[in-house]
Amino acid sequence: MRAALLYGAGDVRVATVPDPVIQQPTDAVVRVVRTCVCGSDLHSYHGMPASEQGIQMGHELIGIVEELGSAVIGLAKGDLVVASWSVQDNTCDFCQAGLTTACAHMEMLSAAQAELIRIPQAAGSLKVLPATSDPAQLLSLLTLADVYGTGHHAAKRAGVRQGDTVAVVGDGAVGLLAVLSAKQLGAEQIVLMGRHKERTDLGREFGATDVVAERGEEGIAKVRELTGGGAPKVLEAVGHRPAYDQAVGIVRAGGVISRVGVPQYEEAPVGLGSLFFRTITLTGGPAPVRAYMDELLPGILDGTVQPGKVFDRSIGLEETPEGYRAMDARDALKVAITF
């Protein structure tokens, strides 16, 4: 089969690799229908050491079940399924409590940017979807694998509810879907910090009431002015230190910072002046997207929401290297790979 592999920083190639096979009775093999490049893939794209054999990339997909291990229940060959970015059994105490990312079987899915993929713990990691061939709906369903659930997780962990004022740091796919999620949960004022107009325009469509393009102290002052002294709930969807510093600067005393951008730093202010004496709650973490699929799926199916609008470019698998380059250069918001 053909698959995208990363051989080092900036070096993505599409190559022929062996087809995946069932290795454990809990596995499934899925033929990929849609996958994509994620903003978090760019962290590896920037920093992976050179590798002669390369590593397969991608953790978001919808596809058709082709093979099932003998212990897999609840799935059948031919099912259209979405895979969560994390592997889990979906039966343990942590999974039943909605914290699938703490499952003993948890690992990050990889190798989705390919024609076929082996899914461990298939019964817990895959959700069956209604059959559809609608291109726009397929892209919206694909967001359940990661970015929609992650944006929703940011809003849920912050406790967003009816009438709230919320600030979102970052205008990538996760940040925009955090805006959408905050709106769905009832937020009245949503301030989006972003400086790419085509993205912030989509943010306004999703529910942002204000857009702040400024950064640093100027951006902090603008958000604090708009929110009457700071936002009670801040959703940080970038993962770089400047975004965290923005979040600390714009949150109101007694407020919440919910971080879902994968942190690319080890140290950040959490001490007396930054969080402690301001009584700031720091929450977030990796999104247990499998736990949110049942909640988010109906809105996609009835057309109430269209999270697939975050995809602004579609390519074939052979064009995957160009997809990475486009996202890295900010020429594309999120690139879908279609089969």
Protein Blocks (a to p, Z undefined) as FASTA:
>chain_A
ZZdddfbehiacdddddddddfbfkbccdddfbdcddfklmmmmmmgccdfkopaedjbd
cdddfbdcfkbghiaehiacdddfbdcehlamklmnopamlgfkbccdehklcfbdcdeh
kllmpccddddfbfklmmmmmmmmmmmmmmmmmmmmnopaehiacddedjbfklmmmmmm
mmmnopabdcdddfbfklmmmmmmnopabdcfbgcjllmmmmmmmnoopafbdcdfkopa
klmmmmmmmpcghiacddfbdcfbfbdcfbfmlmmmnopaceedjddfklmmmmmmmmmm
nomacfklmpgbdcdfklmmmmmmmmmnopafbdcddZZ
